């Protein structure tokens, strides 16, 4: 486990637990060892903070490439933090550049670590659950690891879009973990990957009770809200 991540577990993790006292269910569904993908709904930037503080294992998050390119004191600090936490850089331009995220995640999973992914691809603009993108299924099949659905609630109240940091006294946060979805023996053709992704989204919806929208969530316009 990276040193910075260990420090974060003690400091930020305890702050999140004591400050907001999130209600956690299904933690027993996360295996003690071995690689797995945590696939959750995405309501807020705070999702990663609460997920990281409730799961006792190291989690590698996919992070947009802009976090690794910053200049100045703040930008360099962010880059240092991302690298220290073992974040996996995601290029959002598409094509071969975007596939580097898969290249980075597969060895992490095969080495027995956890990787967190948000199948919707971006934060929900209105609290509803949107159609999942098949990257989560493609990665799970390629790495041969199970997918653990994660349901978040209340994080959009704690840190709404545009709010730079979580606020106390802004509602109850709930984190639920569903049973692992095995991928052994699943084909990797387009139809099968689409079906597996839909299955993951359906399990997330069971945990959150969100209204489902059968289309992709619209992309963020502002870079800071992407």
C-alpha positions, 0 to 999 in steps of 0.5 A, spaced: 500 500 500 503 506 498 505 510 503 501 516 502 495 512 501 496 509 508 497 516 511 490 518 507 487 512 511 489 515 518 487 522 516 482 523 511 479 516 512 478 518 520 475 525 518 470 522 513 468 517 518 467 522 524 465 528 521 459 524 517 458 517 520 456 514 513 452 508 514 455 502 511 452 495 508 455 489 505 462 490 507 463 483 507 462 482 500 468 485 499 474 479 499 479 480 503 484 479 498 484 478 490 483 483 485 476 486 484 472 492 481 468 496 485 463 499 480 458 505 483 453 510 481 457 517 481 453 523 485 459 527 487 466 528 488 466 526 495 464 519 492 471 517 492 472 520 499 467 516 502 469 509 498 476 510 500 474 511 507 469 505 508 473 500 504 479 497 509 483 495 502 487 500 498 483 502 492 486 505 485 481 510 482 481 512 475 483 519 475 482 524 469 489 526 466 488 533 467 490 532 475 497 529 472 498 535 468 497 541 473 503 547 474 504 551 480 504 549 487 497 547 487 497 543 480 504 540 482 501 538 489 495 534 486 499 531 481 504 528 487 497 526 491 495 522 485 501 519 483 502 517 491 495 514 491 496 510 485 491 513 481 490 511 474 490 516 469 484 516 464 485 520 457 478 522 455 480 524 448 478 517 446 482 512 441 488 509 443 490 514 449 483 512 452 486 505 452 492 507 456 487 507 462 486 499 461 493 498 460 494 501 467 488 498 471 489 490 468 496 489 472 493 492 478 487 488 478 491 482 476 496 483 482 490 483 487 488 490 488 481 493 487 480 498 482 474 503 483 470 505 476 464 509 475 460 506 469 456 512 468 462 515 466 461 522 469 457 524 475 449 524 474 447 531 473 440 530 476 441 524 481 438 519 477 442 513 474 444 513 467 446 507 462 453 504 463 458 504 459 461 498 457 468 499 460 467 496 466 465 489 463 471 490 458 476 491 464 473 485 468 473 480 463 480 482 461 483 482 468 478 476 470 476 479 476 469 480 479 465 486 479 462 489 486 456 493 485 456 499 490 451 504 491 452 511 494 446 516 497 447 523 500 454 525 497 450 529 492 448 533 498 454 533 502 458 536 496 454 538 490 457 539 483 461 546 484 462 545 491 469 545 492 469 541 499 464 536 503 460 540 508 458 538 515 451 537 516 448 536 509 445 530 510 446 522 511 451 518 507 449 511 505 454 506 502 452 499 500 456 494 497 452 488 493 454 481 492 460 480 487 458 479 480 463 473 477 465 474 470 469 467 469 467 464 462 464 470 460 465 472 452 468 479 451 464 480 444 460 487 444 453 483 446 456 480 452 459 486 454 453 490 454 449 485 457 454 484 463 454 492 464 446 492 464 447 487 469 452 491 473 447 497 473 441 494 475 445 491 481 447 498 483 440 501 482 437 495 487 442 498 492 440 506 491 433 505 488 435 511 483 430 512 477 434 509 471 435 513 465 436 508 459 441 513 455 448 516 457 449 521 462 451 528 458 458 530 459 460 536 463 461 542 460 466 546 465 473 542 466 472 543 473 466 539 473 468 534 469 
